[in-house]
Amino acid sequence: MSLEPEDARAQARLFTLRIWSVAGDAAPLWRARLQDVRSGEVLFFKDWQEMIARIEESLNDQNNLVSSV
């Protein structure tokens, strides 16, 4: 039994996010690996804002597909 409505699952996006640190000059630098589970696309990021922008872009693309059906 699911608590989500059927249409919410159809519109949902599932990502896996891996975050790790690498040695920097003064402090650790953070890196991220983002994978879209549905498409399998994998992207790597050094910049958090860039990663968030990519997620938002992906969500907007999905919303455009749903509203055009």
CORBEL-V300761 format. One record per helix or strand. SS is the DSSP state (helix for helix, strand for strand). FROM is the first residue (numbers start at 1). TO is the last residue. If there is no record, write none. Layout:
# CORBEL-V300761
SS_FROM_TO ; SS_FROM_TO
This chain:
# CORBEL-V300761
helix_6_11 ; strand_15_22 ; strand_29_36 ; strand_42_45 ; helix_48_67
